């Protein structure tokens, strides 16, 4: 369902934002290599979030499928 995918995307991007902000707000005061490591981890998250946000759920209607009202199913 669209709402489920949207929620997963939102959670991943929020995690990314929290990692960036925490890395340079207070982790850098303790350890610069740890802050850089958090930023590298945060850089990996947006492509994963895009894949998760665009992944098709089993009950989703996709753009290249036609609705077949006689059989109450989708055709490919």
KEMI-281025 format. One record per atom (N, C-alpha, C, O, CB): z, y, x; atom name; residue number from 1. Coordinates in steps of 0.001 Angstrom, whole numbers. Last residue first. Glycine has a CB too. Layout:
// residues N
Z / Y / X / CA / NUM
...
***
This chain:
// residues 76
-17174 / -8501 / -1144 / N / 76
-17528 / -7921 / 167 / CA / 76
-19011 / -7835 / 292 / C / 76
-19518 / -7377 / 1316 / O / 76
-16949 / -8744 / 1326 / CB / 76
-15444 / -7694 / -4156 / N / 75
-16535 / -8382 / -3447 / CA / 75
-16717 / -7714 / -2091 / C / 75
-16448 / -6525 / -1921 / O / 75
-17876 / -8346 / -4274 / CB / 75
-12289 / -8206 / -5713 / N / 74
-13168 / -7367 / -4893 / CA / 74
-14235 / -8245 / -4257 / C / 74
-13974 / -9385 / -3871 / O / 74
-12360 / -6598 / -3800 / CB / 74
-11683 / -9182 / -9136 / N / 73
-11531 / -9286 / -7691 / CA / 73
-12460 / -8297 / -7007 / C / 73
-13295 / -7649 / -7638 / O / 73
-11817 / -10721 / -7210 / CB / 73
-12193 / -9800 / -11775 / N / 72
-10957 / -9103 / -11445 / CA / 72
-10639 / -9238 / -9948 / C / 72
-9482 / -9387 / -9555 / O / 72
-9791 / -9652 / -12294 / CB / 72
-14600 / -10719 / -12566 / N / 71
-13721 / -11694 / -11908 / CA / 71
-12379 / -11093 / -11552 / C / 71
-11499 / -11807 / -11069 / O / 71
-14381 / -12242 / -10656 / CB / 71
-15618 / -8433 / -13787 / N / 70
-15711 / -9729 / -14458 / CA / 70
-14734 / -10748 / -13873 / C / 70
-14125 / -11534 / -14599 / O / 70
-17133 / -10264 / -14362 / CB / 70
-15361 / -6266 / -12053 / N / 69
-14467 / -6350 / -13208 / CA / 69
-14522 / -7689 / -13927 / C / 69
-13567 / -8054 / -14613 / O / 69
-14795 / -5262 / -14176 / CB / 69
-15296 / -5929 / -8826 / N / 68
-16008 / -6807 / -9741 / CA / 68
-15120 / -7013 / -10970 / C / 68
-14216 / -7848 / -10937 / O / 68
-16372 / -8177 / -9057 / CB / 68
-15658 / -3251 / -6648 / N / 67
-14811 / -3877 / -7646 / CA / 67
-15678 / -4692 / -8594 / C / 67
-16682 / -4196 / -9106 / O / 67
-13988 / -2819 / -8420 / CB / 67
-16661 / -3560 / -3281 / N / 66
-16970 / -3178 / -4650 / CA / 66
-16054 / -3925 / -5597 / C / 66
-15718 / -5087 / -5372 / O / 66
-18448 / -3459 / -4984 / CB / 66
-15832 / -2287 / -90 / N / 65
-15705 / -3323 / -1096 / CA / 65
-16017 / -2761 / -2482 / C / 65
-15670 / -1623 / -2798 / O / 65
-14300 / -3930 / -1064 / CB / 65
-15628 / -404 / 1874 / N / 64
-16883 / -1141 / 1769 / CA / 64
-16818 / -2289 / 758 / C / 64
-17678 / -3169 / 768 / O / 64
-17267 / -1682 / 3123 / CB / 64
-13072 / 709 / 1846 / N / 63
-14215 / 1556 / 1517 / CA / 63
-15505 / 776 / 1308 / C / 63
-16400 / 1262 / 617 / O / 63
-14420 / 2567 / 2600 / CB / 63
-10667 / -1456 / 189 / N / 62
-11282 / -866 / 1365 / CA / 62
-12567 / -158 / 983 / C / 62
-13103 / -399 / -99 / O / 62
-11553 / -1930 / 2427 / CB / 62
-7612 / -1624 / -1358 / N / 61
-9054 / -1620 / -1582 / CA / 61
-9676 / -880 / -415 / C / 61
-9241 / 220 / -75 / O / 61
-9438 / -955 / -2962 / CB / 61
-4809 / -3610 / -388 / N / 60
-5571 / -2359 / -334 / CA / 60
-7035 / -2585 / -675 / C / 60
-7619 / -3611 / -324 / O / 60
-5454 / -1725 / 1049 / CB / 60
-3261 / -5872 / -150 / N / 59
-3558 / -5400 / -1502 / CA / 59
-4343 / -4087 / -1532 / C / 59
-4523 / -3509 / -2604 / O / 59
-2277 / -5228 / -2264 / CB / 59
-2953 / -6271 / 2631 / N / 58
-3661 / -7271 / 1815 / CA / 58
-4045 / -6772 / 424 / C / 58
-5056 / -7208 / -126 / O / 58
-2809 / -8502 / 1675 / CB / 58
-3728 / -3235 / 4442 / N / 57
-2764 / -4128 / 3807 / CA / 57
-3528 / -5125 / 2934 / C / 57
-4657 / -4839 / 2535 / O / 57
-1717 / -3323 / 2962 / CB / 57
-5217 / -2230 / 7444 / N / 56
-5406 / -2576 / 6041 / CA / 56
-4318 / -3540 / 5573 / C / 56
-4031 / -4537 / 6235 / O / 56
-6795 / -3193 / 5822 / CB / 56
-4202 / 443 / 9497 / N / 55
-4337 / -1002 / 9292 / CA / 55
-4367 / -1309 / 7794 / C / 55
-3635 / -717 / 7001 / O / 55
-3171 / -1771 / 9984 / CB / 55
-3680 / 3050 / 10013 / N / 54
-4998 / 2727 / 9464 / CA / 54
-5209 / 1243 / 9218 / C / 54
-6283 / 832 / 8778 / O / 54
-6061 / 3225 / 10385 / CB / 54
-1128 / 3121 / 11082 / N / 53
-1421 / 3931 / 9900 / CA / 53
-2750 / 3603 / 9252 / C / 53
-2933 / 3851 / 8060 / O / 53
-1401 / 5373 / 10262 / CB / 53
-1422 / 1525 / 13344 / N / 52
-557 / 1069 / 12252 / CA / 52
-876 / 1823 / 10963 / C / 52
-892 / 1235 / 9881 / O / 52
931 / 1255 / 12624 / CB / 52
-3109 / 3191 / 14851 / N / 51
-3531 / 1832 / 14491 / CA / 51
-2723 / 1324 / 13309 / C / 51
-3282 / 753 / 12373 / O / 51
-3377 / 874 / 15690 / CB / 51
-1499 / 5455 / 15103 / N / 50
-2804 / 5557 / 14446 / CA / 50
-3307 / 4188 / 14012 / C / 50
-3868 / 4045 / 12925 / O / 50
-3823 / 6217 / 15378 / CB / 50
656 / 4406 / 16523 / N / 49
876 / 4936 / 15174 / CA / 49
-438 / 5066 / 14411 / C / 49
-485 / 4815 / 13207 / O / 49
1580 / 6298 / 15243 / CB / 49
-604 / 3845 / 18934 / N / 48
-64 / 2735 / 18139 / CA / 48
163 / 3181 / 16706 / C / 48
-103 / 2426 / 15771 / O / 48
1254 / 2210 / 18749 / CB / 48
-1170 / 6461 / 19791 / N / 47
-2259 / 5523 / 19487 / CA / 47
-1803 / 4332 / 18658 / C / 47
-2530 / 3865 / 17781 / O / 47
-2883 / 5028 / 20768 / CB / 47
1634 / 7503 / 19905 / N / 46
615 / 8008 / 18975 / CA / 46
-592 / 7092 / 18757 / C / 46
-1017 / 6948 / 17611 / O / 46
127 / 9314 / 19465 / CB / 46
3111 / 5940 / 22015 / N / 45
3353 / 5778 / 20581 / CA / 45
2228 / 6329 / 19687 / C / 45
1878 / 5634 / 18733 / O / 45
4642 / 6455 / 20222 / CB / 45
2693 / 6624 / 24625 / N / 44
2088 / 5380 / 24152 / CA / 44
2153 / 5275 / 22626 / C / 44
1330 / 4589 / 22018 / O / 44
2785 / 4176 / 24792 / CB / 44
4206 / 8866 / 25069 / N / 43
2749 / 9000 / 25118 / CA / 43
2040 / 7767 / 24578 / C / 43
900 / 7860 / 24120 / O / 43
2297 / 9264 / 26540 / CB / 43
6801 / 7924 / 25086 / N / 42
6362 / 8709 / 23933 / CA / 42
4843 / 8888 / 23913 / C / 42
4258 / 9045 / 22841 / O / 42
7045 / 10074 / 23939 / CB / 42
6853 / 6735 / 27598 / N / 41
7011 / 5891 / 26412 / CA / 41
6526 / 6623 / 25162 / C / 41
5913 / 6017 / 24283 / O / 41
8483 / 5466 / 26242 / CB / 41
6625 / 9073 / 29088 / N / 40
5574 / 8056 / 29186 / CA / 40
5649 / 7116 / 27985 / C / 40
4620 / 6744 / 27421 / O / 40
5702 / 7256 / 30512 / CB / 40
9041 / 10299 / 28378 / N / 39
7767 / 10935 / 28024 / CA / 39
6612 / 9941 / 28102 / C / 39
5713 / 9973 / 27261 / O / 39
7492 / 12130 / 28945 / CB / 39
10873 / 8515 / 29501 / N / 38
10859 / 8736 / 28052 / CA / 38
9549 / 9374 / 27608 / C / 38
9011 / 9015 / 26561 / O / 38
12041 / 9619 / 27631 / CB / 38
10190 / 8888 / 32220 / N / 37
10007 / 7586 / 31583 / CA / 37
9995 / 7687 / 30064 / C / 37
9196 / 7021 / 29406 / O / 37
11100 / 6634 / 32022 / CB / 37
11038 / 11496 / 32565 / N / 36
9614 / 11191 / 32710 / CA / 36
9295 / 9853 / 32056 / C / 36
8255 / 9700 / 31414 / O / 36
9208 / 11171 / 34200 / CB / 36
13769 / 11050 / 32237 / N / 35
13065 / 11942 / 31320 / CA / 35
11560 / 11698 / 31383 / C / 35
10888 / 11696 / 30351 / O / 35
13381 / 13410 / 31648 / CB / 35
14273 / 9427 / 34436 / N / 34
14487 / 8886 / 33092 / CA / 34
13763 / 9743 / 32057 / C / 34
13202 / 9210 / 31099 / O / 34
15997 / 8812 / 32766 / CB / 34
13735 / 11234 / 36543 / N / 33
12887 / 10039 / 36355 / CA / 33
13062 / 9407 / 34971 / C / 33
12096 / 8904 / 34397 / O / 33
13205 / 8999 / 37432 / CB / 33
15858 / 13121 / 36044 / N / 32
14464 / 13508 / 35847 / CA / 32
13558 / 12273 / 35726 / C / 32
12676 / 12268 / 34868 / O / 32
13993 / 14402 / 37008 / CB / 32
18881 / 12836 / 34538 / N / 31
17963 / 12127 / 35420 / CA / 31
16525 / 12519 / 35090 / C / 31
16043 / 12273 / 33984 / O / 31
18154 / 10598 / 35296 / CB / 31
20386 / 14912 / 33325 / N / 30
21056 / 13747 / 33903 / CA / 30
20155 / 13074 / 34933 / C / 30
20582 / 12775 / 36048 / O / 30
21452 / 12744 / 32799 / CB / 30
18601 / 16745 / 32442 / N / 29
19774 / 17243 / 33152 / CA / 29
20520 / 16110 / 33851 / C / 29
21204 / 16331 / 34851 / O / 29
20709 / 17969 / 32187 / CB / 29
16795 / 15273 / 31028 / N / 28
16370 / 15789 / 32331 / CA / 28
17536 / 16341 / 33140 / C / 28
17476 / 16400 / 34368 / O / 28
15322 / 16869 / 32147 / CB / 28
18105 / 14865 / 28628 / N / 27
18012 / 13739 / 29566 / CA / 27
17601 / 14237 / 30946 / C / 27
18028 / 13665 / 31948 / O / 27
17003 / 12680 / 29056 / CB / 27
17943 / 17258 / 27098 / N / 26
19187 / 16903 / 27781 / CA / 26
19077 / 15743 / 28755 / C / 26
19910 / 15646 / 29656 / O / 26
20213 / 16579 / 26779 / CB / 26
15257 / 18115 / 26627 / N / 25
16394 / 18931 / 26210 / CA / 25
17656 / 18554 / 26988 / C / 25
18362 / 19433 / 27483 / O / 25
16636 / 18778 / 24703 / CB / 25
13355 / 16306 / 27424 / N / 24
13392 / 17583 / 28113 / CA / 24
14509 / 18492 / 27652 / C / 24
14699 / 19559 / 28236 / O / 24
12101 / 18275 / 27944 / CB / 24
14006 / 14032 / 25890 / N / 23
13714 / 13917 / 27321 / CA / 23
13868 / 15251 / 28027 / C / 23
14450 / 15320 / 29111 / O / 23
12305 / 13381 / 27535 / CB / 23
14234 / 14935 / 23283 / N / 22
15447 / 14523 / 23995 / CA / 22
15209 / 14421 / 25503 / C / 22
16110 / 14693 / 26296 / O / 22
15946 / 13180 / 23455 / CB / 22
11508 / 15497 / 22753 / N / 21
12521 / 16565 / 22698 / CA / 21
13772 / 16169 / 23474 / C / 21
14312 / 16971 / 24235 / O / 21
12890 / 16889 / 21236 / CB / 21
10274 / 12948 / 23078 / N / 20
9853 / 14125 / 23848 / CA / 20
10949 / 15182 / 23897 / C / 20
11274 / 15698 / 24967 / O / 20
8582 / 14725 / 23247 / CB / 20
11731 / 11355 / 21207 / N / 19
11697 / 11012 / 22627 / CA / 19
11302 / 12210 / 23487 / C / 19
11929 / 12463 / 24516 / O / 19
10727 / 9859 / 22865 / CB / 19
11163 / 12675 / 18802 / N / 18
12549 / 12602 / 19272 / CA / 18
12595 / 12263 / 20759 / C / 18
13409 / 12821 / 21494 / O / 18
13341 / 11555 / 18462 / CB / 18
8388 / 12199 / 18654 / N / 17
8896 / 13565 / 18761 / CA / 17
10331 / 13587 / 19288 / C / 17
10674 / 14422 / 20125 / O / 17
8828 / 14263 / 17401 / CB / 17
8387 / 9391 / 18361 / N / 16
7696 / 10038 / 19474 / CA / 16
8241 / 11449 / 19713 / C / 16
8519 / 11832 / 20850 / O / 16
6183 / 10092 / 19204 / CB / 16
9735 / 9132 / 15946 / N / 15
10297 / 8545 / 17164 / CA / 15
9677 / 9188 / 18395 / C / 15
10376 / 9493 / 19361 / O / 15
10073 / 7020 / 17190 / CB / 15
7847 / 10323 / 14309 / N / 14
9171 / 10938 / 14442 / CA / 14
9867 / 10414 / 15693 / C / 14
10514 / 11174 / 16413 / O / 14
10035 / 10660 / 13189 / CB / 14
5796 / 8472 / 14520 / N / 13
5592 / 9819 / 15058 / CA / 13
6908 / 10578 / 15188 / C / 13
7058 / 11397 / 16095 / O / 13
4630 / 10601 / 14170 / CB / 13
7002 / 6234 / 13282 / N / 12
6549 / 6172 / 14679 / CA / 12
6374 / 7567 / 15279 / C / 12
6763 / 7807 / 16422 / O / 12
5231 / 5398 / 14774 / CB / 12
7490 / 7239 / 10700 / N / 11
8607 / 6770 / 11528 / CA / 11
8194 / 6736 / 13000 / C / 11
8955 / 7163 / 13867 / O / 11
9079 / 5364 / 11068 / CB / 11
4862 / 7787 / 9820 / N / 10
5849 / 8865 / 9919 / CA / 10
7012 / 8460 / 10826 / C / 10
7468 / 9265 / 11638 / O / 10
6374 / 9241 / 8522 / CB / 10
3764 / 5210 / 9791 / N / 9
3192 / 6232 / 10663 / CA / 9
4204 / 7349 / 10895 / C / 9
4387 / 7805 / 12024 / O / 9
1891 / 6800 / 10059 / CB / 9
5372 / 4044 / 7791 / N / 8
5380 / 3505 / 9158 / CA / 8
4859 / 4530 / 10155 / C / 8
5430 / 4706 / 11231 / O / 8
4536 / 2224 / 9237 / CB / 8
4613 / 5650 / 5599 / N / 7
5999 / 5656 / 6059 / CA / 7
6095 / 5123 / 7482 / C / 7
6820 / 5686 / 8302 / O / 7
6883 / 4823 / 5119 / CB / 7
1926 / 4970 / 5331 / N / 6
2286 / 6348 / 5635 / CA / 6
3715 / 6445 / 6173 / C / 6
3992 / 7224 / 7086 / O / 6
2134 / 7218 / 4390 / CB / 6
2119 / 2318 / 4595 / N / 5
1469 / 2673 / 5865 / CA / 5
1866 / 4082 / 6295 / C / 5
2110 / 4343 / 7474 / O / 5
-69 / 2571 / 5737 / CB / 5
3391 / 2670 / 2109 / N / 4
4027 / 1870 / 3158 / CA / 4
3441 / 2216 / 4527 / C / 4
4177 / 2386 / 5500 / O / 4
3855 / 363 / 2869 / CB / 4
1517 / 4109 / 656 / N / 3
2820 / 4709 / 946 / CA / 3
3538 / 3968 / 2067 / C / 3
4219 / 4586 / 2885 / O / 3
3689 / 4720 / -310 / CB / 3
-621 / 2278 / 391 / N / 2
-791 / 3502 / 1173 / CA / 2
554 / 4111 / 1567 / C / 2
713 / 4578 / 2695 / O / 2
-1611 / 4521 / 384 / CB / 2
0 / -1175 / 837 / N / 1
0 / 0 / 0 / CA / 1
0 / 1237 / 881 / C / 1
555 / 1236 / 1980 / O / 1
1207 / -1 / -952 / CB / 1
***
